[in-house]
């Protein structure tokens, strides 16, 4: 029995020794490989930095001629650099990547079984801003892995081809869609040419899709879509979508948004919608909205009165005058020492913030 126990201990000691040696060997191998890669990448890295510093005017052929093993070692750094560049330097480095066949490889990797490879390839194609890749990237919007879809959406935004707008919008109508903020940001990156598609999508049956498109139209300043946005504000069956319509009409800064926003302030409308419409009128910057906002200072809904007061604050001297008049009127009627009503309190808060902002602006101007 003792002999068997001794044999077992010897076997275990042998296994431990082999395991330790294997771990040490792997670590040594990794360090050697990392040092070799660093040595290989040193030359290409210097050439890349010099190329970028020269705005891509010289050195392209030298980069193309770098041996494959050295380029593979330097490629992660080159890709990271590519994602940060803009203008002529970016275009020049893209040309180098295309000549080295990186785009062709990435397009092939979009069909890889590995989700990591698919996502990495999508990012590379986005950084290359390769319009030829848009159809394949749109295909990834239905990928079964959400991280691949997210990278594909970002890549499409970087490329900025408005032809991708409808596919991005359609990808929102899923049980596990990409985040709304990401989709909105990407649709805005597609530029003003996507406005027609976004406007048409306001008839989409999915409320989430309509809300995202409204946000994108507001950020684009799509004044040509005012009437369609106003219709959503009046008729949509979802309160959150109507609130989004009011909010984004305020961002457009056009007179056509004034009437629908004023109509949304009707006492029969939900408080959340009325508050959003009041805030939007302040952002719209229309002095003609001052009387109706002043009337809302005494509204029974706290949020509506609060937003009306701060909308007046944003309307400049005319709005500030209305706030001061509301305070003075109450003092005259109730006396200087009476406790201020809710409407006067809203007006005092907004007026105080307005004065603080003005003083801060004066200090900044004096410091400049």
Legacy VTK file of the C-alpha trace (Angstrom):
# vtk DataFile Version 3.0
C-alpha trace
ASCII
DATASET POLYDATA
POINTS 368 float
0.000 0.000 0.000
2.867 2.363 0.879
4.523 1.603 -2.449
1.369 2.512 -4.359
1.079 5.770 -2.450
4.710 6.596 -3.311
4.072 5.937 -7.007
1.012 8.208 -6.994
3.022 11.012 -5.377
5.789 10.612 -7.953
3.277 10.733 -10.788
1.634 13.857 -9.342
5.028 15.516 -8.865
5.851 14.701 -12.485
2.568 16.214 -13.686
3.159 19.367 -11.643
6.700 19.671 -12.988
5.542 19.249 -16.576
2.750 21.791 -16.046
5.173 24.325 -14.572
7.598 23.806 -17.424
4.776 24.190 -19.947
3.609 27.463 -18.340
7.146 28.817 -18.265
7.668 27.737 -21.866
4.488 29.419 -23.048
5.390 32.662 -21.265
8.902 32.629 -22.691
7.504 31.943 -26.164
5.041 34.824 -25.864
7.719 37.229 -24.711
10.014 36.202 -27.547
7.170 36.574 -30.029
6.215 39.995 -28.653
9.817 41.186 -28.856
10.109 39.893 -32.399
6.895 41.621 -33.408
8.006 44.844 -31.751
11.317 44.676 -33.598
9.539 43.970 -36.897
7.029 46.767 -36.334
9.604 49.406 -35.352
10.634 50.300 -38.890
7.111 50.365 -40.404
5.856 52.367 -37.419
8.445 55.074 -38.004
7.630 55.095 -41.710
3.897 55.410 -40.930
4.414 58.317 -38.539
6.647 60.102 -41.030
4.074 59.480 -43.764
1.253 60.959 -41.663
3.380 63.895 -40.505
4.025 64.681 -44.178
0.243 64.606 -44.750
0.647 61.572 -47.001
2.490 63.445 -49.727
5.580 61.232 -49.701
6.414 57.687 -48.675
3.401 55.755 -49.953
5.419 53.377 -52.121
7.817 52.684 -49.258
4.857 51.589 -47.118
3.497 49.395 -49.885
6.929 47.764 -50.272
7.245 46.792 -46.584
7.653 42.983 -46.277
4.484 41.116 -45.289
5.773 39.852 -41.929
6.835 43.371 -40.870
3.544 44.847 -42.090
1.514 42.249 -40.164
3.381 43.246 -37.009
2.685 46.942 -37.603
-0.843 46.554 -38.958
-2.774 46.903 -35.631
-1.077 50.250 -34.994
-1.666 51.327 -38.580
-5.371 50.497 -38.317
-5.659 52.432 -35.049
-3.980 55.389 -36.738
-6.304 55.123 -39.727
-9.370 55.471 -37.491
-8.070 58.760 -36.063
-7.044 60.499 -39.282
-9.105 62.843 -41.440
-8.562 64.733 -44.673
-5.646 64.201 -47.039
-3.620 62.096 -44.610
-6.538 59.687 -44.225
-7.058 59.384 -47.977
-3.360 58.748 -48.549
-3.207 56.025 -45.899
-6.385 54.450 -47.298
-4.642 54.243 -50.666
-1.759 52.361 -49.031
-4.157 49.913 -47.377
-5.994 49.320 -50.647
-2.741 48.615 -52.480
-1.767 46.125 -49.807
-5.071 44.269 -50.279
-6.455 44.979 -46.805
-9.907 45.841 -48.144
-10.117 42.639 -50.154
-9.180 40.603 -47.087
-11.697 42.451 -44.904
-14.507 41.923 -47.415
-13.754 38.213 -47.319
-13.718 38.182 -43.515
-17.249 39.598 -43.426
-18.343 36.045 -44.314
-16.171 34.377 -41.663
-17.740 31.985 -39.166
-15.944 33.909 -36.421
-17.971 36.826 -35.095
-14.726 38.456 -33.954
-13.395 38.386 -37.523
-16.669 39.711 -38.923
-16.733 42.592 -36.446
-13.063 43.404 -36.986
-13.511 43.362 -40.761
-16.517 45.697 -40.502
-14.503 48.145 -38.429
-11.624 48.092 -40.932
-13.974 48.752 -43.848
-15.608 51.601 -41.929
-12.232 53.169 -41.167
-11.347 52.823 -44.854
-14.672 54.576 -45.662
-15.091 52.090 -48.496
-18.434 52.688 -50.211
-18.174 49.420 -52.123
-18.534 47.648 -48.788
-21.922 49.227 -47.946
-24.110 46.364 -49.306
-22.097 43.753 -47.384
-22.127 45.844 -44.212
-25.895 46.261 -44.560
-26.147 42.470 -44.665
-24.461 42.354 -41.252
-27.308 44.429 -39.795
-29.196 41.145 -39.470
-26.236 39.245 -37.975
-27.195 36.955 -35.110
-24.614 38.579 -32.809
-25.439 42.031 -31.487
-21.792 43.129 -31.249
-21.353 42.502 -34.980
-24.468 44.554 -35.749
-23.230 47.421 -33.578
-19.843 47.536 -35.345
-21.564 47.350 -38.745
-23.815 50.315 -37.891
-20.816 52.359 -36.759
-18.939 51.459 -39.933
-21.872 52.565 -42.093
-21.942 55.874 -40.246
-18.225 56.378 -40.848
-18.692 55.677 -44.565
-21.662 58.056 -44.697
-23.489 56.617 -47.705
-27.177 57.711 -47.538
-28.102 54.564 -49.465
-27.725 52.696 -46.164
-30.405 54.765 -44.401
-33.368 52.499 -45.059
-31.479 49.338 -44.088
-30.417 50.945 -40.794
-34.001 52.047 -40.144
-35.301 48.561 -40.948
-32.780 47.037 -38.522
-34.497 48.908 -35.682
-37.630 46.826 -36.197
-36.179 43.758 -34.458
-36.644 42.076 -31.115
-33.004 42.942 -30.280
-32.204 46.125 -32.241
-29.081 48.255 -31.976
-29.235 51.034 -29.328
-31.430 53.954 -30.372
-28.756 56.576 -29.688
-26.259 54.724 -31.885
-28.790 54.427 -34.703
-29.656 58.130 -34.422
-25.995 59.161 -34.486
-25.325 56.966 -37.519
-28.346 58.270 -39.450
-27.182 61.834 -38.814
-23.730 60.900 -40.151
-25.376 59.938 -43.449
-26.075 63.623 -44.017
-28.891 65.707 -45.464
-29.382 63.293 -48.371
-30.945 60.832 -45.914
-33.717 63.316 -45.025
-36.176 61.962 -47.598
-35.817 58.418 -46.274
-36.086 59.542 -42.654
-39.170 61.604 -43.415
-40.827 58.679 -45.182
-40.050 56.435 -42.200
-42.250 58.614 -39.974
-45.087 56.407 -41.273
-43.361 53.243 -40.024
-45.648 51.073 -37.848
-42.985 50.686 -35.122
-43.039 53.562 -32.611
-39.351 53.143 -31.781
-38.453 53.630 -35.434
-40.514 56.805 -35.704
-38.898 58.247 -32.556
-35.363 57.566 -33.818
-36.140 59.139 -37.188
-37.582 62.219 -35.497
-34.421 62.623 -33.429
-32.256 62.247 -36.533
-34.312 64.799 -38.461
-34.051 67.256 -35.585
-30.272 66.884 -35.374
-29.973 67.260 -39.147
-31.994 70.478 -39.040
-34.325 69.008 -41.653
-36.574 72.026 -42.202
-38.127 70.357 -45.253
-39.758 67.785 -42.952
-41.554 70.272 -40.694
-45.031 69.445 -41.986
-44.560 65.683 -41.610
-43.181 66.139 -38.100
-46.099 68.407 -37.259
-48.510 65.703 -38.445
-46.820 63.191 -36.129
-47.154 65.707 -33.295
-50.897 65.991 -33.918
-51.852 62.437 -34.841
-49.428 59.819 -33.550
-50.991 57.305 -31.172
-47.909 57.052 -28.917
-47.251 59.850 -26.439
-43.475 59.300 -26.439
-43.391 59.736 -30.214
-45.427 62.934 -30.016
-43.081 64.251 -27.328
-40.139 63.442 -29.611
-41.867 65.313 -32.448
-42.349 68.404 -30.273
-38.769 68.292 -29.008
-37.282 68.036 -32.482
-39.537 70.664 -34.029
-37.953 73.059 -31.547
-34.485 72.176 -32.866
-35.363 73.163 -36.434
-35.555 76.897 -35.742
-38.144 77.536 -38.432
-41.406 79.491 -38.294
-43.340 76.534 -39.636
-42.853 74.782 -36.291
-44.453 77.611 -34.276
-48.138 76.877 -34.920
-48.074 73.093 -34.291
-46.127 73.641 -31.066
-48.615 76.248 -29.877
-51.488 73.857 -30.653
-49.744 71.178 -28.577
-50.040 73.486 -25.541
-53.822 73.089 -25.445
-55.046 72.186 -21.920
-56.620 69.029 -23.342
-53.192 67.605 -24.284
-51.157 65.396 -21.902
-48.909 67.273 -19.473
-45.725 65.621 -20.784
-46.527 66.785 -24.316
-47.373 70.323 -23.203
-44.122 70.549 -21.228
-42.125 69.362 -24.243
-43.897 71.874 -26.498
-43.161 74.721 -24.067
-39.498 73.771 -23.934
-39.390 73.519 -27.734
-40.816 77.028 -28.123
-37.919 78.321 -26.061
-35.439 76.510 -28.288
-37.245 77.742 -31.380
-36.355 81.309 -30.397
-39.606 82.912 -31.574
-40.446 86.102 -29.586
-44.076 85.788 -30.749
-44.398 82.808 -28.377
-43.823 85.020 -25.306
-47.534 85.766 -24.520
-48.658 82.142 -24.623
-45.683 81.020 -22.526
-46.336 83.774 -20.013
-49.912 82.498 -19.607
-48.511 79.043 -18.785
-46.581 80.298 -15.742
-49.686 79.674 -13.645
-50.453 76.260 -15.122
-51.647 73.628 -12.650
-49.030 71.153 -13.926
-45.682 71.917 -12.302
-43.575 70.662 -15.244
-45.535 72.708 -17.786
-45.140 75.929 -15.779
-41.478 75.163 -15.093
-40.670 74.590 -18.784
-42.637 77.700 -19.794
-40.594 79.841 -17.409
-37.283 78.527 -18.693
-38.459 78.835 -22.286
-39.106 82.521 -21.605
-35.604 82.793 -20.166
-34.188 81.520 -23.454
-36.204 84.025 -25.514
-33.974 86.947 -24.613
-35.108 90.403 -23.476
-38.766 89.857 -24.427
-38.934 86.666 -22.357
-37.049 88.190 -19.440
-39.453 91.108 -19.516
-42.430 88.756 -19.283
-40.862 86.986 -16.297
-40.220 90.311 -14.547
-43.785 91.450 -15.270
-45.184 88.260 -13.732
-43.201 88.842 -10.538
-44.079 92.538 -10.329
-47.767 91.893 -11.013
-47.986 89.515 -8.077
-46.154 91.903 -5.759
-48.599 94.641 -6.684
-51.645 92.446 -6.054
-50.521 90.471 -2.986
-48.018 92.824 -1.398
-44.256 92.780 -1.194
-44.139 90.488 1.866
-46.664 87.904 0.698
-45.494 84.391 -0.038
-44.952 84.080 -3.822
-47.328 81.869 -5.771
-46.158 78.954 -7.871
-46.152 81.080 -11.040
-44.060 83.807 -9.413
-41.665 81.186 -8.028
-41.117 79.733 -11.499
-40.554 83.220 -12.883
-38.090 84.134 -10.095
-36.065 80.939 -10.632
-35.843 81.432 -14.394
-35.002 85.118 -14.078
-32.279 84.393 -11.524
-30.704 81.818 -13.838
-30.896 84.306 -16.687
-29.011 86.894 -14.652
-26.398 84.352 -13.553
-25.859 83.396 -17.188
-25.501 87.034 -18.206
-22.976 87.731 -15.418
-20.982 84.631 -16.354
-20.936 85.751 -19.989
-19.710 89.197 -18.954
-16.888 87.673 -16.854
-15.857 85.398 -19.698
-15.874 88.351 -22.108
-13.809 90.431 -19.714
-11.324 87.577 -19.246
-10.936 87.206 -22.999
LINES 1 369
368 0 1 2 3 4 5 6 7 8 9 10 11 12 13 14 15 16 17 18 19 20 21 22 23 24 25 26 27 28 29 30 31 32 33 34 35 36 37 38 39 40 41 42 43 44 45 46 47 48 49 50 51 52 53 54 55 56 57 58 59 60 61 62 63 64 65 66 67 68 69 70 71 72 73 74 75 76 77 78 79 80 81 82 83 84 85 86 87 88 89 90 91 92 93 94 95 96 97 98 99 100 101 102 103 104 105 106 107 108 109 110 111 112 113 114 115 116 117 118 119 120 121 122 123 124 125 126 127 128 129 130 131 132 133 134 135 136 137 138 139 140 141 142 143 144 145 146 147 148 149 150 151 152 153 154 155 156 157 158 159 160 161 162 163 164 165 166 167 168 169 170 171 172 173 174 175 176 177 178 179 180 181 182 183 184 185 186 187 188 189 190 191 192 193 194 195 196 197 198 199 200 201 202 203 204 205 206 207 208 209 210 211 212 213 214 215 216 217 218 219 220 221 222 223 224 225 226 227 228 229 230 231 232 233 234 235 236 237 238 239 240 241 242 243 244 245 246 247 248 249 250 251 252 253 254 255 256 257 258 259 260 261 262 263 264 265 266 267 268 269 270 271 272 273 274 275 276 277 278 279 280 281 282 283 284 285 286 287 288 289 290 291 292 293 294 295 296 297 298 299 300 301 302 303 304 305 306 307 308 309 310 311 312 313 314 315 316 317 318 319 320 321 322 323 324 325 326 327 328 329 330 331 332 333 334 335 336 337 338 339 340 341 342 343 344 345 346 347 348 349 350 351 352 353 354 355 356 357 358 359 360 361 362 363 364 365 366 367
